[in-house]
Amino acid sequence: MQRLTREPAIQRRSYRPEARSCPSCQSTLKRSHILWRKRLITLSGPVQVISWGYRCPKATCGTTAVVYRSTAAAGLHLRKHQFSRAVIVQVGYRRFWYHQTSYELHAWLTQDLGLAVSARQVANLVADFLALLQAAQPAKIRAALQPLKSLVVGLDGMQPAKGDTCLYIVRELQTDVTLCAENLDASADATIRTRVLQPLKALAQELGLPWYGVVSDAQDTIRTAVRSELAGVPHQACQSHCLRAVGARTFQADQTMKKLLKASFRSALKRVEQCIAELPVADLFRPILADYATALRATLLEGGIVPFELGGVHIFDDLTALAASLERCRKKGGLHPCCAAWPKSPIIGSAMPTRWSNSGASANG
């Protein structure tokens, strides 16, 4: 007959209150009953945890009905959750600070720590971590706003695609603390007032902080909501959005120049690279010309960011520098005739040399 194997014994921990005596009559507290008993999965494995409640034994004491409990035991777990708080925090830290995937987290829990965790439980642990962050956020916000004398908030809405919910984020600009973040199905001014601005007004009234100003992207519904809900509070458009709007026409012209530059060089570059590839391996010109071709191809891949990173200007400057380098190389000793196929830009003009001699090239150009 096959014997049934017993489950291996797990570690047991019992917790009692940190206070040893009654604060009212100074009598030694006595054990009363078990507050809770739970099998927790910790970073070191499963543990049986027992939290004891203690009372004052003196019948004449006015605090006899008070049950004293251990705060250390309460910090080990979340109510109605099997995993310890340390496991939840570590999973959330690895997910959002180290950007590990759910598969990597599952491998770390099962292989490195040897815990019995399913893939679905990993997603639940991440959700528990976010719930902990949300629960701790109000205390963090109040502590950060305590030294301030007034509030300066920035309000911005982000919508990934048309038809999706819009995420509104409010930050206190002096402390760079996120005050709230709300997903709104509708971006109407009434929704912004009730879901975003009214909770902020309640928080400012609770802390006794006056409003100094609001900064936003000048969205029409945001302007209407701020004007009606925060009457008299200065409202300024975000400088980044203003510069982006002002620089849109400049950036569009730069994009046109960038496309023209790329089109004038890209077709001829293939012919130059083919000529270089046909050179003998021992040819002294080959590595020098290959470096120039690689630099030109990398230059044509440059992009831009509104409003100040103008890709066309960068490409123009880099092509001009390459043209000057090729010209110096030509004057010092010339280049291989295969470079006669080198493109000539209609914008840069004759900056890219098209006349080559048959004498040796110098690598110091």
N, C-alpha and C positions, 0 to 999 in steps of 0.2 A: 504494500500500500504506500502511495506517495504521501510524504509528510507535507503539511502546509507550512510554508515559511512565514515566520512572524515578521512584522514590519520592524526594521531596526529602531532601537530606542533613540529618541531625539532629546536634545538639550532642553531643560526646563529652567525657566526664570520666574522668580516671584518678586513683586515690587510692593513696597509699602510707602506711605507718605513720607515726604522729606521732613515734615514737622514731627517731633517726638513727643511734644507736650501740648496740652490744651492752651491756647493763647489767652483764655479767660481766667481759668483757675490754676494753671500750671501743672495740672495732673498729667501723669503719663498716659498717653493714648493706648487704647486696647483694640486688638483685632476684632472686627465685627462680622464681616461677611466678604465674599468674593464679588467684586464689582463686575469683572468680566474675565473670561478665560478664552484664549484664542491661540490657534496655531498659525504663526506668522512665518512667511518666507522672507528671510533676510539675505544679505549679500553673502553670508557664510553658510547658508542652508536653512532648513526649517527649524523653528524654535517654538516650544510651548510656553506661552507667556500668561502669567496670572497676576492680576492687579487686585490687591486687597484694600478694603475700606476699613478705616479705623474711626472710633468714636471716643468721646470723653466718658470714662466709667463713672464719674461722679453724678449721681442722680439729681443733686441740688444745683448743678451747673446749668446755666441758661443755654449752653451750646451743646447739650447732650444729643439733640437730633441732627447736628451737623455731621456729615460724613466726610472725612479727610481722605484724599486719594493722592496717588503719585503722579506728578507732572511728567516725570521721565517716562513712565509707562504710557501716558497719553500721547507723548511725542513719538512713540515708536510706530504708530499705525494710523490709518484712517478708518473711520467707522464703517463697518460692513465691507471692509476690503481685506483680502487675504495677504497681499504683499506689504512689506514694511515701507515706511516713508523713505528710508534710505534707498531702497531699490527704485522707488518711483522717481526720486530726485536724480539719481544717477542715470536712469533711462532718459529723462527729459534733458539732462545736461548733455549727454552724448548726442541726442537727436537734434537739438537746436543750437548747440555751441560747436560741436564737431561735425554736424550735418550727416550723421550716419543714417542709413536706410533702415527700414524695419527688419530686413533680412540680416543686416549686420548686427543690429541689436539682439535679434533672436539668437544668432550664433554666439554673441558674447555672453548672453545669459545661460545658454545651454551648454556650450563647450568650455568657455573659460571659467564660469562660476559653477557649472554642474547643476543648475536649477531646472526643475521640471516646469517648463513654460511653453505654452502653445503660441503659434504665430498670431492668433487673434488676441491673446492676452497682452502682447506687445503694444498693439494699438490701444487697448484699454489703459495701459500704464501711461502712454503718452497723453491720453485724454485726462487722466487723473493729475498728471503734472501740470497741464494747462489750467485745470480747476484750482490747484494750489496757488499758481501764479495769480489768477484772478482774485482769489480770496485774500492774498497778501497785498494786492495793489492799492486798496484804499489807505491802509496804514502807511505805505511807502509814499503815496502822494501827499498825505497830510504832513508827514515829517519833512518832505522836501519843500513844501509851501510855507512852512511855519516861519522862516526868517524873512519872507517877502513883505513888502509894504503895499504892493498892488499887483494886479494880474495883467500880463501881456500874453495873449494866446494866439496861436496860429491854427487855422482851420482849413483843411484841404480834403477834397473828395477824389477818390481814385476808382475808376471803373475799368476792369480788364477788357471787356468787350461790350458792344452795344446790346442792351437787353439783360445784362448781368446785374446783380446787386452792386450797389456803390458803397465802398468802404470810406467812411468819414473818420479822420484822425484829428484829434485836438491835442496840441502840445503847448506847454507853458514855455515861452521862448527864453525867459531869463534862467531857468533851471534845466531846460531841455528834458523835461519829464512829460511823458504821455499821460494826459488826464483822462481820456476816454477814446474808445474806438468802437464804432457802431456800423454794422451792415444794414443799410436801408434799402428796401425794395423800391421805394419812391423817393425822388429827390425834391419833392415839393417843399416850399418854405415852412408849411405847417408841420411836416414831419421832422424837419431839421430843428424847429423850435422845441417840439415836445421831446424828441429823443436825444438831442445833443445840447442845446443851449439851456434848457430849463434845469437839467441836472447840474450843469456848470454854475448856474446862478445859485442853486441851493448850496453847492460846495463853497462858493465865495461868501455867501451869507453866513455859513457855519463858521468859517475861519475869520470872518470880519475883514475881508480883503476887498478893496474897491477895484473897479475895472479901469485899467489905464488905456487899453486899446486892443483891437482885433486885427489880425493880418490874415488874408485869404487870397484865393486865386481870382477874386472878383466874379465868381459865378453868380448869375442873376438871383437864383433862389437863396443863396447864402447871403447876398446883400440885403434882400428883402427880409429874411429871417432875423439878421442882426439888427436892422433898422427898427423892426417892430418889437423884438424881445429885449434888446439892449439899447434902448433909446438914449441918445446923447453920448454913447461910447464911440470914440474915434475908430474908424474902420479904414484900413489902408490895404491897397493891393500889394501882393507879394512882388518883390523886386525881381526875383528869378523869372516869374511869369511875364512881367513887363518887358524885361530884356529879351526873353524868348520871342515875344510878339513883335517887338521892334526889330529884332535881328532876323526875322523870318525872310524878308525880301533879300537881305544881304546873303543869307545862307542859300537861298534859292539861286541867286546869281552865281554864287561860288560852286554850287552843285553843277550848274550848266558848264562852267569852265572846267570842272573836274572831269565831266563826261567827255568833253572835247579833247582834253589832254590824253585821257586814257585811250580814246578811239584812235588818235593820231599815232600812238606809239605801240599799241598792243598788236596790231596786225603785222607791222614790220619787225617786231621783236622776235616773232617766231622764225622769220627768215634769218635773223642774226644768230639765234641760238642753233639753227640747223647748220649754218656755215661754221660756227665754232665746233660743233660736234663732229664735223667732217675733217677737222684738222688732225694731224698725227698726234699721238699721245705725248711724244717727246718734243713737240713744238713749244718753244718758249713763250709764244704769244697766248697759247690756249688758257692757262690758269688765270692770266690777267684779264683777258676778255671775258672769261666765264664769270669772274667776280663782278665786272661791270654789268653783265646781263642779269645776274642775280640781284644786284642792287637796284637795277631799273625795274625788274619785276616786283620786288618788294615795295618799291615806291608807288607803283600803280595800284597797290592794294590798300593804300591809306584811305581812311574815312574821316568823317567829321561829326561834331556834336554841336547842336545849337546852344548858345548863340556865338561863342567865341572860338571854338575849335573848327576852323575852316579847312576842310580837307583839300579843296582846290588850291588854296594858297600854299599849303604844305607841299603838295605835289609839285607846284611850280618852283618853289625854292629848292627842293631836292633835285629836280631835273636840271635847274640852273647850276647847282653845285656839281652834278655829274658832268655837265657840258664843260664847265671850267676845268675839271680834272682831266677829261679827255683831251682838251686843247693843250693843257700843259704837257701831257704825255706825247702828243703829236709834235710839239716844238722840241722836246728833248730827244726824240729819236724816231718818231713815227709809230704807226700801228699797222697791223696786218690788213691787207686789202679786202679781206672778207667783211670788214666793218664798213665797206661802202654801202652796204644795205641798211645802215643805221638810219632810223626814222628821223624826219625833220618836222618839228611841230609847227603848225600855223600860228600858235600863240607865242612860243618862245622864239620863233624865227630861225635864224642861223646859229642859235646857241649850241645846238648839237652838231659837231663838225661832220662834214660829209666828204672831205678830201683826205685821203690817206696815202702815205708813202710806203715803200717796201722795206724800209730800214727797220732796225730792231726797236722794240718798245721798252719803255722803262717802267718798272713796278712802283716807282716812287711818285708817280703822278697822282 
